[in-house]
């Protein structure tokens, strides 16, 4: 099996980190929204 080019591996890492960051932000936003909703602040 041939080794992947370095730029392809870097691109994969970039996409993975970006997706992780987006997921974390969405999670935090959902959490804050849920807390505010529970507190009665719409």
C-alpha distances in whole Angstrom, upper triangle without the diagonal:
4,7,9,13,15,18,16,15,19,20,18,20,23,23,23,26,28,28,29,32,33,33,35,37,38,38,41,43,43,44,47,48,48,50,52,53,54,56,58,57,56
4,6,9,12,15,13,13,17,18,17,19,22,22,22,25,27,27,28,31,32,32,34,36,37,38,40,42,42,44,46,47,48,50,52,53,54,56,58,56,55
4,6,9,12,10,10,13,15,14,16,19,19,19,22,24,24,25,28,29,30,31,34,35,35,38,39,40,41,44,45,46,48,50,50,52,54,55,54,53
4,6,8,7,7,10,11,11,13,15,16,17,19,21,21,23,25,26,27,29,31,32,33,35,36,37,39,41,42,43,45,47,48,49,51,53,51,50
4,6,5,7,9,10,11,13,15,16,17,19,20,21,23,25,26,27,29,31,32,33,35,37,38,39,41,42,44,45,47,48,50,51,53,51,50
4,5,5,6,9,10,11,12,14,15,17,18,20,21,23,24,26,27,29,30,31,33,35,36,37,39,41,42,43,45,46,48,49,51,49,48
4,5,5,6,9,10,10,12,14,15,16,18,20,21,22,24,25,27,28,30,31,33,34,36,37,39,40,42,43,44,46,48,49,47,46
4,5,5,6,9,10,11,12,14,15,16,18,20,21,22,24,26,27,28,30,32,33,34,36,37,39,41,42,43,45,47,48,46,45
4,5,5,6,9,10,11,12,14,15,16,18,20,21,22,24,26,27,29,30,31,33,35,36,37,39,41,42,43,45,47,45,44
4,5,5,6,9,10,11,12,14,15,16,18,20,21,22,24,26,27,28,30,31,33,34,36,37,39,40,42,43,45,43,42
4,5,5,6,9,10,10,12,14,15,16,18,20,21,22,24,26,27,28,30,32,33,34,36,37,39,40,42,43,41,40
4,5,5,6,9,10,11,12,14,15,16,18,20,21,22,24,26,27,28,30,31,33,35,36,37,39,41,42,40,39
4,5,5,6,8,10,10,12,14,15,16,18,20,21,22,24,26,27,29,30,31,33,35,36,37,39,41,39,38
4,5,5,6,9,10,11,12,14,15,16,18,20,21,22,24,26,27,28,30,32,33,34,36,37,39,37,36
4,6,5,6,8,10,10,12,14,15,16,18,20,21,22,24,26,27,28,30,32,33,34,36,37,36,34
4,5,5,6,9,10,11,12,14,15,16,18,20,21,22,24,26,27,29,30,31,33,35,36,35,34
4,5,5,6,9,10,10,12,14,15,16,18,20,21,23,24,26,27,29,30,31,33,35,33,32
4,5,5,6,9,10,11,12,14,15,17,18,20,21,22,24,26,27,28,30,32,33,31,30
4,5,5,6,9,10,11,12,14,15,16,18,20,21,22,24,26,27,28,30,31,30,29
4,5,5,6,9,10,10,12,14,15,16,18,20,21,23,24,26,27,29,30,29,28
4,5,5,6,9,10,11,12,14,15,17,18,20,21,23,24,26,27,29,27,26
4,5,5,6,9,10,11,12,14,15,16,18,20,21,22,24,26,27,25,24
4,6,5,6,9,10,10,12,14,15,16,18,20,21,22,24,26,24,23
4,5,5,6,9,10,11,12,14,15,17,18,20,21,23,24,23,23
4,5,5,6,9,10,11,12,14,15,17,18,20,21,23,21,20
4,6,5,6,9,10,10,12,14,15,16,18,20,21,19,18
4,5,5,6,9,10,10,12,14,15,16,18,20,19,18
4,5,5,6,9,10,11,12,14,15,16,18,17,17
4,5,5,6,9,10,11,12,14,15,17,15,14
4,6,5,6,9,10,10,12,14,15,14,13
4,5,5,6,9,10,11,12,14,14,14
4,5,5,6,8,10,10,12,11,11
4,5,5,6,9,10,11,9,9
4,6,5,6,9,10,10,10
4,5,5,6,9,9,10
4,5,5,6,5,7
4,5,5,6,6
4,5,8,9
4,6,9
4,6
4
